[in-house]
Amino acid sequence: MADTLPELHAMAAQLGIPRRAFQNRRSGAHYDVPAPLRLQAIALGAQAISRHTDRALVKAVISNARGQYLP
């Protein structure tokens, strides 16, 4: 997930994730990042967050992603 859709698409492109993998869902616009690409994503600026310890941040990220849904 990202602050904006252009930022999200740019990160996916840098990771080699094809645009067809974009998931425009009511639950949140996102790409699934395969585990082997996790460290590369973090090196490119992604922030690792835990749903167990960073609950407020996770809620904010999900809310932002939901706000980017385009029907």
Sequence and secondary structure as in RCSB ss.txt:
>XXXX:A:sequence
MADTLPELHAMAAQLGIPRRAFQNRRSGAHYDVPAPLRLQAIALGAQAISRHTDRALVKAVISNARGQYLP
>XXXX:A:secstr
  SSHHHHHHHHHHHT  GGG B  TT  B    GGGHHHHHHTT     TTT HHHHHHHHHHHHHT   
